[in-house]
Amino acid sequence: MVYGILEDDVCPACGAKPAVEEFDIHVENDVLVSVAPMVSYEPYLRSEADGGAWAVV
């Protein structure tokens, strides 16, 4: 799972303002599988010892 955040406040294609600004992006075997509004920060705050890991890309 990857933490995603909007780059702009409005859609560059249609000018709409999104209802949410943060997303959970699911990747499996280097393939983007789904994108959904973020439910909680908790998965991104876990340490590697707690079963989590993160990297800034």
GIDA-V571891 format. One record per helix or strand. SS is the DSSP state (H for helix, E for strand). FROM is the first residue (numbers start at 1). LEN is the number of residues. If there is no record, write none. Layout:
ss: (SS:SS)
from: (FROM:FROM)
len: (LEN:LEN)
//
This chain:
ss: (E:E:E:H:H)
from: (2:22:31:42:48)
len: (4:7:7:4:3)
//
